[in-house]
Amino acid sequence: MVQHVLVTGGAGYVGSHACKALKRAGYVPVCYDNLSTGWRNAVKFGPLEEGDLHDRARLDEVIAHYKPIAIMHFAALSLVGESMKNPSKYWATNVNCALNLIEAAIDAGIDKFVFSSTCATYGDQDGVVLDETTPQFPINAYGGSKRAIEDMLRDFGASHGLRSVIFRYFNVAGADPEAEVGEQHVPETHLIPLMLDAIAGKRAALTVFGSDYDTADGTCIRDYVHVSDLVDAHVLGLKWLEEGNPSEVFCLGTGNGFSVRDVISQSRSVTNQEVPIIEGERRPGDAVVLVSGSVKAKDVLGWQPQRTDLGTMIGDAWRWHQAPEYEA
């Protein structure tokens, strides 16, 4: 029997990789995307249904047609700097769209929901290795809106039996090792693709935002997790729910922290090229250190990430940046 999974934001970076992982696992991913930030040519592993999450009638129409067994929700605004300047946009879009989607799922009898959350819900907690029990104190509207959706899922779980798996990502990096899909945003704000564009001459230089953080080299530290490993966890989360298990929250990271300068140094080894750099000011809303201390996804879901080496992540991203479909 065909099992459809509705993937919101399936034309985006993580969503398109999730669609590939779902297809490989035997599901049919139905990409629901308004293509405002996603890419039509990233939809390769199942049907594309264009629509906006604000449009409840369109959402209901797609759900009624495919009768998905579950929802994977990736669609969201995700620019930290923008969320600091325009928080109303993030609360109005991320939270209201999630509410629309959850209500549509409940009305259609869908009781399995996999949600793309973020370590930005923790805020800036220096000296704390973050896990699922760490208190959440978001310092920007992006993190705040994601935490609100987590709360919403818990509330609807209690009231309507909606079971969810919430994944709090650390910094997602890399690309499909086969270079079928990869990372591309407009505007691009993520360190590794910006760095690779600078190496390739597609932008003048990489701006290092802040060199006065309280770290060994003055730049902020992040935990990078390969996108292919990340979406493998989502498939395991879906299977967890299919087996009748209760709602859970999992952090997805490697437990290794790398500074911006560490990433730049590693890129030189991978590409054998120098990175042109401009020293810039700190960005509002950026935490100093975000590193996962969690092994829960491994212990509970049996998640076994395969591409945890930073050089592998950069190498896969570099391969994608040289693919014909990459558009800088």
Secondary structure, 3 states (H helix, E strand, C coil): CCCEEEEECCCCHHHHHHHHHHHHCCCEEEEEECCCCCCHHHCCCCCEEECCCCCHHHHHHHHHHHCCCEEEECCCCCCHHHHHHCHHHHHHHHHHHHHHHHHHHHHCCCCEEEEEEEHHHHCCCCCCCECCCCCCCCCCHHHHHHHHHHHHHHHHHHHHCCEEEEEEECEEECCCCCCCCCCCCCCCCCHHHHHHHHHCCCCCCEEEECCCCCCCCCCCEEEEEEHHHHHHHHHHHHHHHHCCCCCEEEEECCCCEEEHHHHHHHHHHHHCCCCCEEEECCCCCCCCEECECCCHHHHHHCCCCCCCCHHHHHHHHHHHHCCCCCCC
